[in-house]
Amino acid sequence: MPAVPEPEQLGFEGMPRRLFAATPSRLSTFTACPRRYRFTYLIRPTPPKGPPWAHNSLGAAVHNALRDWWSLPLARRTPVAAARLVDAGWIADGFADARQSATWRSRARDWVEAYVAELDPADEPVGVERGVAVRTDRLALSGRVDRIDGRAGELVIVDYKTGRWVPDTDDARGSLALAVYALAAGRTLRRSCRRVELHHLPTGRVAGWEHTEQSLARHVRRATDTADDIERAAAAVAGGADVDSAYPPAPGRQCAWCDFRRHCPAGQAAAPQQAPWAGLAEPATVPPDTTPGAD
Protein backbone atom coordinates (compact mmCIF):
# COMPACT_ATOMS: atom_id res chain seq x y z
CA MET A 1 0.00 0.00 0.00
CA PRO A 2 1.90 3.09 -1.17
CA ALA A 3 1.73 6.21 0.96
CA VAL A 4 0.27 9.36 -0.49
CA PRO A 5 2.68 12.23 0.28
CA GLU A 6 1.32 15.05 2.36
CA PRO A 7 0.04 17.71 -0.06
CA GLU A 8 0.44 20.61 2.35
CA GLN A 9 2.98 23.17 3.25
CA LEU A 10 6.11 22.08 1.40
CA GLY A 11 6.10 25.37 -0.49
CA PHE A 12 8.48 26.84 -3.04
CA GLU A 13 11.56 28.92 -2.50
CA GLY A 14 10.67 32.57 -2.21
CA MET A 15 6.96 31.87 -1.67
CA PRO A 16 5.16 32.30 1.67
CA ARG A 17 4.90 29.04 3.53
CA ARG A 18 1.39 27.62 3.51
CA LEU A 19 -0.29 27.10 6.84
CA PHE A 20 -0.39 23.56 8.11
CA ALA A 21 -4.07 22.59 8.37
CA ALA A 22 -4.96 20.04 11.02
CA THR A 23 -7.28 19.03 13.83
CA PRO A 24 -6.09 18.10 17.33
CA SER A 25 -7.00 14.50 16.53
CA ARG A 26 -4.73 14.48 13.50
CA LEU A 27 -1.81 15.89 15.44
CA SER A 28 -2.33 13.54 18.37
CA THR A 29 -2.51 10.53 16.06
CA PHE A 30 0.94 11.30 14.65
CA THR A 31 2.37 11.88 18.12
CA ALA A 32 0.98 8.56 19.34
CA CYS A 33 2.03 6.51 16.30
CA PRO A 34 3.31 7.77 12.94
CA ARG A 35 2.34 4.49 11.29
CA ARG A 36 -1.23 4.82 12.45
CA TYR A 37 -1.19 8.38 11.13
CA ARG A 38 -0.15 7.07 7.73
CA PHE A 39 -2.91 4.46 7.71
CA THR A 40 -5.51 7.00 8.83
CA TYR A 41 -4.67 10.06 6.74
CA LEU A 42 -2.34 9.18 3.89
CA ILE A 43 -3.19 5.84 2.34
CA ARG A 44 -6.15 5.98 -0.01
CA PRO A 45 -8.30 4.04 -0.01
CA THR A 46 -7.96 3.68 3.75
CA PRO A 47 -6.94 0.14 4.74
CA PRO A 48 -9.81 -1.94 6.15
CA LYS A 49 -10.26 -1.41 9.86
CA GLY A 50 -11.06 -3.99 12.48
CA PRO A 51 -14.57 -4.52 13.85
CA PRO A 52 -16.35 -1.59 15.55
CA TRP A 53 -15.67 -1.03 19.23
CA ALA A 54 -18.56 -1.21 21.67
CA HIS A 55 -17.13 1.59 23.83
CA ASN A 56 -17.11 3.88 20.78
CA SER A 57 -20.74 3.02 20.06
CA LEU A 58 -21.60 3.79 23.68
CA GLY A 59 -19.77 7.11 23.56
CA ALA A 60 -21.39 8.16 20.30
CA ALA A 61 -24.90 7.37 21.57
CA VAL A 62 -24.35 9.44 24.73
CA HIS A 63 -22.84 12.37 22.83
CA ASN A 64 -25.69 12.36 20.32
CA ALA A 65 -28.33 12.27 23.04
CA LEU A 66 -26.79 15.25 24.85
CA ARG A 67 -26.52 17.15 21.58
CA ASP A 68 -30.14 16.48 20.64
CA TRP A 69 -31.44 17.31 24.12
CA TRP A 70 -30.45 20.95 23.66
CA SER A 71 -32.39 20.99 20.37
CA LEU A 72 -35.65 20.13 22.11
CA PRO A 73 -38.14 22.90 22.96
CA LEU A 74 -37.42 24.25 26.43
CA ALA A 75 -40.52 22.67 27.99
CA ARG A 76 -39.41 19.22 26.82
CA ARG A 77 -35.85 19.39 28.17
CA THR A 78 -36.34 16.94 30.99
CA PRO A 79 -34.19 14.10 32.31
CA VAL A 80 -36.72 11.58 31.05
CA ALA A 81 -36.52 13.06 27.57
CA ALA A 82 -32.74 12.75 27.64
CA ALA A 83 -33.00 9.08 28.58
CA ARG A 84 -35.39 8.49 25.72
CA LEU A 85 -32.93 10.08 23.31
CA VAL A 86 -30.35 7.49 24.36
CA ASP A 87 -32.84 4.72 23.57
CA ALA A 88 -33.81 6.29 20.25
CA GLY A 89 -30.24 6.73 19.09
CA TRP A 90 -28.64 3.65 20.60
CA ILE A 91 -25.82 2.08 18.55
CA ALA A 92 -25.45 -1.66 19.06
CA ASP A 93 -22.26 -2.14 17.04
CA GLY A 94 -19.43 -3.98 18.77
CA PHE A 95 -21.32 -5.55 21.65
CA ALA A 96 -21.05 -9.27 22.32
CA ASP A 97 -24.78 -9.84 22.02
CA ALA A 98 -28.18 -8.22 22.45
CA ARG A 99 -28.15 -8.78 26.20
CA GLN A 100 -24.85 -6.97 26.68
CA SER A 101 -26.01 -4.15 24.45
CA ALA A 102 -29.23 -3.77 26.47
CA THR A 103 -27.28 -3.71 29.75
CA TRP A 104 -25.03 -0.89 28.59
CA ARG A 105 -27.88 1.01 26.99
CA SER A 106 -29.59 1.02 30.38
CA ARG A 107 -26.40 2.29 32.04
CA ALA A 108 -25.94 4.99 29.44
CA ARG A 109 -29.55 6.06 29.88
CA ASP A 110 -29.02 6.36 33.64
CA TRP A 111 -25.82 8.39 33.16
CA VAL A 112 -27.45 10.85 30.80
CA GLU A 113 -30.59 11.18 32.90
CA ALA A 114 -28.56 11.91 36.04
CA TYR A 115 -26.30 14.35 34.23
CA VAL A 116 -29.14 16.32 32.66
CA ALA A 117 -30.93 16.50 36.01
CA GLU A 118 -28.10 18.78 37.20
CA LEU A 119 -28.40 21.14 34.21
CA ASP A 120 -30.57 24.22 33.89
CA PRO A 121 -32.51 23.60 30.66
CA ALA A 122 -33.04 27.34 30.23
CA ASP A 123 -29.30 28.07 30.37
CA GLU A 124 -28.68 27.87 26.64
CA PRO A 125 -25.10 26.96 25.70
CA VAL A 126 -23.24 29.31 23.40
CA GLY A 127 -22.61 26.35 21.14
CA VAL A 128 -23.42 22.64 20.88
CA GLU A 129 -21.28 20.52 18.55
CA ARG A 130 -19.86 23.86 17.43
CA GLY A 131 -17.09 24.06 14.85
CA VAL A 132 -14.28 26.45 15.77
CA ALA A 133 -11.03 27.43 14.07
CA VAL A 134 -7.92 29.47 14.69
CA ARG A 135 -4.84 30.43 12.72
CA THR A 136 -1.32 31.10 13.91
CA ASP A 137 1.62 32.14 11.79
CA ARG A 138 2.20 28.43 11.14
CA LEU A 139 -1.01 26.52 11.72
CA ALA A 140 -4.65 26.46 10.66
CA LEU A 141 -6.33 24.51 13.45
CA SER A 142 -9.96 23.49 13.62
CA GLY A 143 -12.20 21.23 15.63
CA ARG A 144 -15.71 20.57 16.91
CA VAL A 145 -16.57 21.19 20.56
CA ASP A 146 -19.16 19.11 22.43
CA ARG A 147 -20.46 22.18 24.24
CA ILE A 148 -19.44 25.79 24.82
CA ASP A 149 -20.95 27.41 27.89
CA GLY A 150 -21.16 31.08 28.70
CA ARG A 151 -20.35 31.80 32.34
CA ALA A 152 -19.79 35.21 33.89
CA GLY A 153 -19.11 36.74 30.51
CA GLU A 154 -16.52 34.14 29.48
CA LEU A 155 -16.63 30.96 27.42
CA VAL A 156 -16.06 27.51 28.91
CA ILE A 157 -15.18 24.41 26.87
CA VAL A 158 -17.08 21.27 27.91
CA ASP A 159 -16.00 17.86 26.62
CA TYR A 160 -18.03 14.74 27.47
CA LYS A 161 -16.28 11.52 28.46
CA THR A 162 -17.81 8.07 28.82
CA GLY A 163 -14.80 5.76 29.11
CA ARG A 164 -13.53 3.76 32.07
CA TRP A 165 -10.67 6.22 32.61
CA VAL A 166 -11.81 8.86 35.09
CA PRO A 167 -10.14 12.14 34.04
CA ASP A 168 -8.47 14.46 36.52
CA THR A 169 -7.05 17.97 36.51
CA ASP A 170 -3.86 16.84 34.80
CA ASP A 171 -5.91 15.43 31.92
CA ALA A 172 -7.74 18.72 31.46
CA ARG A 173 -4.53 20.74 31.71
CA GLY A 174 -2.55 18.50 29.35
CA SER A 175 -5.18 18.03 26.65
CA LEU A 176 -4.03 19.55 23.37
CA ALA A 177 -7.57 19.28 22.01
CA LEU A 178 -9.11 21.27 24.87
CA ALA A 179 -6.43 23.95 24.59
CA VAL A 180 -7.00 24.29 20.85
CA TYR A 181 -10.77 24.46 21.39
CA ALA A 182 -10.33 27.21 23.98
CA LEU A 183 -8.05 29.24 21.74
CA ALA A 184 -10.23 28.69 18.67
CA ALA A 185 -13.52 29.39 20.47
CA GLY A 186 -12.13 32.63 21.82
CA ARG A 187 -11.04 33.72 18.36
CA THR A 188 -14.18 32.49 16.58
CA LEU A 189 -16.67 33.94 19.05
CA ARG A 190 -14.55 36.96 20.10
CA ARG A 191 -14.87 36.30 23.81
CA SER A 192 -12.40 35.27 26.46
CA CYS A 193 -12.09 31.50 26.81
CA ARG A 194 -9.70 30.07 29.36
CA ARG A 195 -11.55 27.35 31.27
CA VAL A 196 -11.77 23.81 29.92
CA GLU A 197 -13.67 20.92 31.50
CA LEU A 198 -13.94 17.17 31.08
CA HIS A 199 -17.35 15.89 32.18
CA HIS A 200 -17.24 12.17 32.98
CA LEU A 201 -20.78 10.85 32.60
CA PRO A 202 -20.36 7.48 34.39
CA THR A 203 -19.18 9.10 37.63
CA GLY A 204 -20.49 12.66 37.33
CA ARG A 205 -16.98 13.99 37.96
CA VAL A 206 -15.81 17.22 36.36
CA ALA A 207 -12.11 17.80 35.79
CA GLY A 208 -11.33 21.41 34.93
CA TRP A 209 -8.41 23.67 34.22
CA GLU A 210 -8.01 27.42 33.88
CA HIS A 211 -5.62 28.19 31.03
CA THR A 212 -3.43 31.28 30.78
CA GLU A 213 -1.95 32.94 27.72
CA GLN A 214 1.30 31.16 28.54
CA SER A 215 -0.21 27.69 28.87
CA LEU A 216 -2.15 28.08 25.63
CA ALA A 217 1.04 29.23 23.92
CA ARG A 218 2.80 26.08 25.15
CA HIS A 219 0.13 23.93 23.54
CA VAL A 220 0.46 25.87 20.29
CA ARG A 221 4.20 25.21 20.36
CA ARG A 222 3.47 21.51 20.85
CA ALA A 223 1.14 21.55 17.88
CA THR A 224 3.72 23.40 15.79
CA ASP A 225 6.44 20.93 16.69
CA THR A 226 4.18 18.05 15.65
CA ALA A 227 3.33 19.77 12.37
CA ASP A 228 7.05 20.16 11.71
CA ASP A 229 7.57 16.45 12.36
CA ILE A 230 4.74 15.55 9.98
CA GLU A 231 6.19 17.72 7.26
CA ARG A 232 9.65 16.24 7.73
CA ALA A 233 8.21 12.75 7.32
CA ALA A 234 6.39 13.79 4.13
CA ALA A 235 9.51 15.46 2.76
CA ALA A 236 11.57 12.36 3.51
CA VAL A 237 9.18 10.15 1.53
CA ALA A 238 9.08 12.67 -1.31
CA GLY A 239 12.88 12.53 -1.34
CA GLY A 240 12.90 8.75 -1.72
CA ALA A 241 13.07 7.58 1.88
CA ASP A 242 11.48 4.31 2.90
CA VAL A 243 7.89 4.87 3.95
CA ASP A 244 8.10 2.61 6.99
CA SER A 245 11.16 4.49 8.19
CA ALA A 246 9.48 7.87 7.74
CA TYR A 247 6.32 6.68 9.51
CA PRO A 248 7.55 4.12 12.07
CA PRO A 249 5.25 2.25 14.46
CA ALA A 250 5.19 3.06 18.16
CA PRO A 251 4.37 -0.37 19.58
CA GLY A 252 2.94 -0.75 23.05
CA ARG A 253 -0.08 -1.96 24.99
CA GLN A 254 -2.22 0.56 23.10
CA CYS A 255 -1.76 -1.54 19.96
CA ALA A 256 -4.39 -3.93 21.31
CA TRP A 257 -6.96 -1.23 20.55
CA CYS A 258 -5.68 -0.01 17.17
CA ASP A 259 -8.10 -0.12 14.24
CA PHE A 260 -5.21 -0.96 11.90
CA ARG A 261 -3.62 -3.70 13.99
CA ARG A 262 -4.14 -6.32 11.29
CA HIS A 263 -1.85 -4.33 8.96
CA CYS A 264 0.95 -3.85 11.48
CA PRO A 265 3.18 -6.78 12.51
CA ALA A 266 4.85 -4.62 15.16
CA GLY A 267 1.48 -3.90 16.74
CA GLN A 268 0.45 -7.53 16.63
CA ALA A 269 3.64 -8.50 18.44
CA ALA A 270 3.26 -5.74 21.02
CA ALA A 271 -0.14 -6.66 22.44
CA PRO A 272 -2.86 -9.30 22.04
CA GLN A 273 -6.01 -8.52 20.11
CA GLN A 274 -8.87 -7.26 22.27
CA ALA A 275 -12.49 -8.26 21.79
CA PRO A 276 -14.68 -5.45 20.42
CA TRP A 277 -16.46 -5.17 23.80
CA ALA A 278 -13.32 -5.37 25.95
CA GLY A 279 -13.30 -1.60 26.53
CA LEU A 280 -16.52 -1.79 28.51
CA ALA A 281 -15.68 -1.68 32.19
CA GLU A 282 -16.62 0.04 35.38
CA PRO A 283 -14.91 3.44 35.76
CA ALA A 284 -11.44 3.08 37.23
CA THR A 285 -8.23 5.06 37.35
CA VAL A 286 -6.03 3.01 35.04
CA PRO A 287 -2.99 4.12 33.05
CA PRO A 288 -4.12 6.01 29.93
CA ASP A 289 -2.11 3.79 27.60
CA THR A 290 -4.20 0.76 28.62
CA THR A 291 -7.44 2.55 27.90
CA PRO A 292 -9.30 2.15 24.58
CA GLY A 293 -9.20 4.96 22.08
CA ALA A 294 -11.22 8.15 22.01
CA ASP A 295 -14.62 7.98 23.61
Contacts in CASP RR format, 6 or more apart in sequence:
PFRMAT RR
TARGET T0000
AUTHOR 0000-0000-0000
METHOD contacts of the structure
MODEL  1
MPAVPEPEQLGFEGMPRRLFAATPSRLSTFTACPRRYRFTYLIRPTPPKG
PPWAHNSLGAAVHNALRDWWSLPLARRTPVAAARLVDAGWIADGFADARQ
SATWRSRARDWVEAYVAELDPADEPVGVERGVAVRTDRLALSGRVDRIDG
RAGELVIVDYKTGRWVPDTDDARGSLALAVYALAAGRTLRRSCRRVELHH
LPTGRVAGWEHTEQSLARHVRRATDTADDIERAAAAVAGGADVDSAYPPA
PGRQCAWCDFRRHCPAGQAAAPQQAPWAGLAEPATVPPDTTPGAD
1 43 0 8 1.000
1 47 0 8 1.000
1 263 0 8 1.000
2 43 0 8 1.000
2 243 0 8 1.000
3 38 0 8 1.000
3 42 0 8 1.000
3 43 0 8 1.000
3 237 0 8 1.000
3 243 0 8 1.000
3 246 0 8 1.000
3 247 0 8 1.000
4 42 0 8 1.000
4 43 0 8 1.000
4 44 0 8 1.000
5 42 0 8 1.000
5 234 0 8 1.000
5 237 0 8 1.000
5 238 0 8 1.000
6 42 0 8 1.000
6 230 0 8 1.000
6 231 0 8 1.000
6 233 0 8 1.000
6 234 0 8 1.000
8 18 0 8 1.000
8 20 0 8 1.000
8 21 0 8 1.000
8 231 0 8 1.000
9 17 0 8 1.000
9 18 0 8 1.000
9 19 0 8 1.000
9 20 0 8 1.000
9 227 0 8 1.000
9 231 0 8 1.000
10 231 0 8 1.000
10 234 0 8 1.000
10 235 0 8 1.000
10 238 0 8 1.000
11 17 0 8 1.000
11 18 0 8 1.000
17 138 0 8 1.000
19 135 0 8 1.000
19 136 0 8 1.000
19 138 0 8 1.000
19 139 0 8 1.000
19 140 0 8 1.000
20 138 0 8 1.000
20 139 0 8 1.000
20 140 0 8 1.000
20 227 0 8 1.000
20 230 0 8 1.000
20 231 0 8 1.000
21 139 0 8 1.000
21 140 0 8 1.000
21 141 0 8 1.000
21 142 0 8 1.000
22 139 0 8 1.000
22 140 0 8 1.000
22 141 0 8 1.000
22 223 0 8 1.000
22 227 0 8 1.000
22 230 0 8 1.000
23 141 0 8 1.000
23 142 0 8 1.000
23 143 0 8 1.000
24 141 0 8 1.000
24 143 0 8 1.000
24 176 0 8 1.000
24 177 0 8 1.000
24 180 0 8 1.000
24 181 0 8 1.000
24 223 0 8 1.000
25 177 0 8 1.000
25 294 0 8 1.000
26 37 0 8 1.000
26 41 0 8 1.000
27 176 0 8 1.000
27 223 0 8 1.000
27 226 0 8 1.000
27 227 0 8 1.000
27 230 0 8 1.000
28 176 0 8 1.000
28 177 0 8 1.000
29 36 0 8 1.000
29 37 0 8 1.000
29 40 0 8 1.000
29 41 0 8 1.000
30 37 0 8 1.000
30 226 0 8 1.000
30 229 0 8 1.000
30 230 0 8 1.000
31 226 0 8 1.000
32 250 0 8 1.000
32 254 0 8 1.000
33 249 0 8 1.000
33 250 0 8 1.000
33 254 0 8 1.000
33 258 0 8 1.000
34 233 0 8 1.000
34 246 0 8 1.000
34 247 0 8 1.000
34 248 0 8 1.000
34 249 0 8 1.000
34 250 0 8 1.000
35 244 0 8 1.000
35 247 0 8 1.000
35 248 0 8 1.000
35 249 0 8 1.000
35 250 0 8 1.000
35 260 0 8 1.000
35 264 0 8 1.000
35 266 0 8 1.000
36 249 0 8 1.000
36 258 0 8 1.000
36 260 0 8 1.000
37 230 0 8 1.000
37 247 0 8 1.000
38 243 0 8 1.000
38 247 0 8 1.000
39 46 0 8 1.000
39 47 0 8 1.000
39 260 0 8 1.000
39 263 0 8 1.000
39 264 0 8 1.000
40 46 0 8 1.000
40 260 0 8 1.000
42 247 0 8 1.000
47 260 0 8 1.000
47 263 0 8 1.000
48 262 0 8 1.000
49 259 0 8 1.000
49 260 0 8 1.000
50 259 0 8 1.000
50 260 0 8 1.000
50 261 0 8 1.000
50 262 0 8 1.000
51 94 0 8 1.000
51 276 0 8 1.000
52 93 0 8 1.000
52 94 0 8 1.000
52 276 0 8 1.000
53 94 0 8 1.000
53 257 0 8 1.000
53 276 0 8 1.000
53 279 0 8 1.000
53 292 0 8 1.000
53 293 0 8 1.000
54 93 0 8 1.000
54 94 0 8 1.000
54 95 0 8 1.000
54 96 0 8 1.000
54 100 0 8 1.000
54 101 0 8 1.000
54 104 0 8 1.000
54 276 0 8 1.000
54 277 0 8 1.000
54 279 0 8 1.000
54 280 0 8 1.000
55 162 0 8 1.000
55 163 0 8 1.000
55 164 0 8 1.000
55 277 0 8 1.000
55 279 0 8 1.000
55 280 0 8 1.000
55 292 0 8 1.000
55 293 0 8 1.000
55 295 0 8 1.000
56 292 0 8 1.000
56 293 0 8 1.000
56 294 0 8 1.000
56 295 0 8 1.000
57 91 0 8 1.000
57 92 0 8 1.000
57 93 0 8 1.000
57 94 0 8 1.000
57 95 0 8 1.000
58 91 0 8 1.000
58 104 0 8 1.000
58 108 0 8 1.000
58 162 0 8 1.000
58 163 0 8 1.000
58 280 0 8 1.000
58 295 0 8 1.000
59 108 0 8 1.000
59 162 0 8 1.000
59 163 0 8 1.000
59 295 0 8 1.000
60 91 0 8 1.000
61 86 0 8 1.000
61 89 0 8 1.000
61 90 0 8 1.000
61 91 0 8 1.000
61 105 0 8 1.000
61 108 0 8 1.000
62 86 0 8 1.000
62 108 0 8 1.000
62 111 0 8 1.000
62 112 0 8 1.000
62 160 0 8 1.000
62 162 0 8 1.000
62 201 0 8 1.000
63 146 0 8 1.000
63 160 0 8 1.000
63 162 0 8 1.000
64 85 0 8 1.000
64 89 0 8 1.000
65 82 0 8 1.000
65 85 0 8 1.000
65 86 0 8 1.000
65 89 0 8 1.000
65 108 0 8 1.000
65 112 0 8 1.000
66 82 0 8 1.000
66 112 0 8 1.000
66 115 0 8 1.000
66 116 0 8 1.000
66 146 0 8 1.000
66 147 0 8 1.000
66 160 0 8 1.000
67 128 0 8 1.000
67 129 0 8 1.000
67 146 0 8 1.000
68 85 0 8 1.000
69 77 0 8 1.000
69 81 0 8 1.000
69 82 0 8 1.000
69 85 0 8 1.000
69 112 0 8 1.000
69 116 0 8 1.000
70 77 0 8 1.000
70 124 0 8 1.000
70 125 0 8 1.000
70 128 0 8 1.000
70 147 0 8 1.000
71 128 0 8 1.000
72 81 0 8 1.000
74 121 0 8 1.000
74 122 0 8 1.000
77 116 0 8 1.000
77 121 0 8 1.000
78 116 0 8 1.000
78 121 0 8 1.000
79 113 0 8 1.000
79 114 0 8 1.000
79 116 0 8 1.000
79 117 0 8 1.000
80 113 0 8 1.000
82 112 0 8 1.000
82 113 0 8 1.000
82 115 0 8 1.000
82 116 0 8 1.000
83 109 0 8 1.000
83 110 0 8 1.000
83 112 0 8 1.000
83 113 0 8 1.000
85 112 0 8 1.000
86 105 0 8 1.000
86 108 0 8 1.000
86 109 0 8 1.000
86 112 0 8 1.000
87 105 0 8 1.000
87 109 0 8 1.000
90 101 0 8 1.000
90 105 0 8 1.000
90 108 0 8 1.000
92 98 0 8 1.000
92 101 0 8 1.000
94 276 0 8 1.000
94 277 0 8 1.000
95 101 0 8 1.000
95 104 0 8 1.000
95 276 0 8 1.000
95 277 0 8 1.000
96 275 0 8 1.000
96 276 0 8 1.000
96 277 0 8 1.000
100 277 0 8 1.000
100 280 0 8 1.000
104 280 0 8 1.000
107 202 0 8 1.000
108 162 0 8 1.000
108 201 0 8 1.000
111 162 0 8 1.000
111 201 0 8 1.000
111 202 0 8 1.000
111 204 0 8 1.000
112 201 0 8 1.000
114 204 0 8 1.000
115 199 0 8 1.000
115 201 0 8 1.000
115 204 0 8 1.000
123 149 0 8 1.000
125 147 0 8 1.000
125 148 0 8 1.000
125 149 0 8 1.000
125 150 0 8 1.000
125 158 0 8 1.000
126 148 0 8 1.000
126 149 0 8 1.000
126 150 0 8 1.000
126 155 0 8 1.000
126 189 0 8 1.000
127 145 0 8 1.000
127 147 0 8 1.000
127 148 0 8 1.000
128 146 0 8 1.000
128 147 0 8 1.000
128 148 0 8 1.000
129 144 0 8 1.000
129 145 0 8 1.000
129 146 0 8 1.000
130 144 0 8 1.000
130 145 0 8 1.000
130 147 0 8 1.000
130 148 0 8 1.000
130 185 0 8 1.000
131 142 0 8 1.000
131 143 0 8 1.000
131 144 0 8 1.000
131 145 0 8 1.000
131 188 0 8 1.000
132 142 0 8 1.000
132 143 0 8 1.000
132 144 0 8 1.000
132 145 0 8 1.000
132 148 0 8 1.000
132 181 0 8 1.000
132 184 0 8 1.000
132 185 0 8 1.000
132 186 0 8 1.000
132 187 0 8 1.000
132 188 0 8 1.000
132 189 0 8 1.000
133 140 0 8 1.000
133 141 0 8 1.000
133 142 0 8 1.000
133 143 0 8 1.000
133 184 0 8 1.000
133 187 0 8 1.000
133 188 0 8 1.000
134 141 0 8 1.000
134 142 0 8 1.000
134 180 0 8 1.000
134 183 0 8 1.000
134 184 0 8 1.000
134 186 0 8 1.000
134 187 0 8 1.000
134 188 0 8 1.000
135 141 0 8 1.000
136 220 0 8 1.000
136 224 0 8 1.000
138 224 0 8 1.000
138 227 0 8 1.000
139 220 0 8 1.000
139 223 0 8 1.000
139 224 0 8 1.000
139 227 0 8 1.000
141 180 0 8 1.000
141 183 0 8 1.000
141 184 0 8 1.000
141 223 0 8 1.000
142 184 0 8 1.000
143 180 0 8 1.000
143 181 0 8 1.000
143 184 0 8 1.000
145 157 0 8 1.000
145 158 0 8 1.000
145 159 0 8 1.000
145 181 0 8 1.000
145 185 0 8 1.000
146 158 0 8 1.000
146 159 0 8 1.000
146 160 0 8 1.000
147 157 0 8 1.000
147 158 0 8 1.000
147 159 0 8 1.000
147 160 0 8 1.000
148 155 0 8 1.000
148 156 0 8 1.000
148 157 0 8 1.000
148 158 0 8 1.000
148 185 0 8 1.000
148 189 0 8 1.000
148 193 0 8 1.000
149 155 0 8 1.000
149 156 0 8 1.000
149 158 0 8 1.000
150 156 0 8 1.000
151 195 0 8 1.000
153 191 0 8 1.000
153 192 0 8 1.000
154 191 0 8 1.000
154 192 0 8 1.000
154 193 0 8 1.000
154 194 0 8 1.000
154 195 0 8 1.000
155 182 0 8 1.000
155 185 0 8 1.000
155 186 0 8 1.000
155 189 0 8 1.000
155 191 0 8 1.000
155 192 0 8 1.000
155 193 0 8 1.000
156 193 0 8 1.000
156 195 0 8 1.000
156 196 0 8 1.000
156 197 0 8 1.000
157 178 0 8 1.000
157 181 0 8 1.000
157 182 0 8 1.000
157 185 0 8 1.000
157 193 0 8 1.000
157 195 0 8 1.000
157 196 0 8 1.000
157 197 0 8 1.000
158 197 0 8 1.000
158 199 0 8 1.000
159 175 0 8 1.000
159 177 0 8 1.000
159 178 0 8 1.000
159 181 0 8 1.000
159 196 0 8 1.000
159 197 0 8 1.000
159 198 0 8 1.000
159 199 0 8 1.000
160 199 0 8 1.000
160 201 0 8 1.000
161 167 0 8 1.000
161 198 0 8 1.000
161 199 0 8 1.000
161 200 0 8 1.000
161 201 0 8 1.000
161 295 0 8 1.000
162 200 0 8 1.000
162 201 0 8 1.000
162 202 0 8 1.000
162 295 0 8 1.000
163 200 0 8 1.000
163 202 0 8 1.000
163 279 0 8 1.000
163 283 0 8 1.000
163 291 0 8 1.000
163 292 0 8 1.000
163 295 0 8 1.000
164 202 0 8 1.000
164 279 0 8 1.000
164 280 0 8 1.000
164 281 0 8 1.000
164 282 0 8 1.000
164 283 0 8 1.000
164 284 0 8 1.000
164 286 0 8 1.000
164 291 0 8 1.000
165 283 0 8 1.000
165 284 0 8 1.000
165 285 0 8 1.000
165 286 0 8 1.000
165 288 0 8 1.000
165 291 0 8 1.000
166 200 0 8 1.000
166 202 0 8 1.000
166 203 0 8 1.000
166 205 0 8 1.000
166 283 0 8 1.000
166 284 0 8 1.000
166 285 0 8 1.000
167 198 0 8 1.000
167 200 0 8 1.000
167 205 0 8 1.000
167 207 0 8 1.000
168 207 0 8 1.000
168 285 0 8 1.000
169 207 0 8 1.000
169 208 0 8 1.000
169 209 0 8 1.000
171 198 0 8 1.000
171 207 0 8 1.000
172 178 0 8 1.000
172 196 0 8 1.000
172 197 0 8 1.000
172 198 0 8 1.000
172 207 0 8 1.000
172 208 0 8 1.000
172 209 0 8 1.000
173 208 0 8 1.000
173 209 0 8 1.000
173 215 0 8 1.000
174 209 0 8 1.000
174 219 0 8 1.000
175 196 0 8 1.000
175 198 0 8 1.000
176 219 0 8 1.000
176 222 0 8 1.000
176 223 0 8 1.000
178 196 0 8 1.000
178 198 0 8 1.000
178 209 0 8 1.000
179 196 0 8 1.000
179 211 0 8 1.000
179 215 0 8 1.000
179 216 0 8 1.000
179 219 0 8 1.000
179 220 0 8 1.000
180 219 0 8 1.000
180 223 0 8 1.000
181 196 0 8 1.000
182 193 0 8 1.000
182 194 0 8 1.000
182 195 0 8 1.000
182 196 0 8 1.000
182 211 0 8 1.000
182 216 0 8 1.000
183 193 0 8 1.000
183 216 0 8 1.000
183 219 0 8 1.000
183 220 0 8 1.000
185 191 0 8 1.000
185 193 0 8 1.000
186 192 0 8 1.000
186 193 0 8 1.000
194 210 0 8 1.000
194 211 0 8 1.000
194 212 0 8 1.000
195 208 0 8 1.000
195 209 0 8 1.000
195 210 0 8 1.000
195 211 0 8 1.000
196 208 0 8 1.000
196 209 0 8 1.000
196 211 0 8 1.000
197 206 0 8 1.000
197 207 0 8 1.000
197 208 0 8 1.000
197 209 0 8 1.000
198 206 0 8 1.000
198 207 0 8 1.000
198 208 0 8 1.000
199 205 0 8 1.000
199 206 0 8 1.000
200 206 0 8 1.000
200 207 0 8 1.000
200 283 0 8 1.000
202 282 0 8 1.000
202 283 0 8 1.000
203 283 0 8 1.000
233 246 0 8 1.000
233 247 0 8 1.000
234 246 0 8 1.000
236 245 0 8 1.000
236 246 0 8 1.000
237 243 0 8 1.000
237 246 0 8 1.000
237 247 0 8 1.000
249 255 0 8 1.000
249 264 0 8 1.000
249 266 0 8 1.000
249 267 0 8 1.000
251 266 0 8 1.000
251 267 0 8 1.000
251 269 0 8 1.000
251 270 0 8 1.000
251 271 0 8 1.000
252 267 0 8 1.000
252 270 0 8 1.000
252 271 0 8 1.000
252 289 0 8 1.000
253 270 0 8 1.000
253 271 0 8 1.000
253 289 0 8 1.000
253 290 0 8 1.000
254 271 0 8 1.000
254 289 0 8 1.000
254 290 0 8 1.000
254 293 0 8 1.000
255 261 0 8 1.000
255 264 0 8 1.000
255 266 0 8 1.000
255 267 0 8 1.000
255 268 0 8 1.000
255 270 0 8 1.000
255 271 0 8 1.000
256 271 0 8 1.000
256 272 0 8 1.000
256 273 0 8 1.000
256 274 0 8 1.000
257 274 0 8 1.000
257 279 0 8 1.000
257 292 0 8 1.000
257 293 0 8 1.000
258 264 0 8 1.000
258 267 0 8 1.000
261 267 0 8 1.000
261 268 0 8 1.000
261 273 0 8 1.000
262 268 0 8 1.000
274 292 0 8 1.000
278 292 0 8 1.000
279 292 0 8 1.000
END
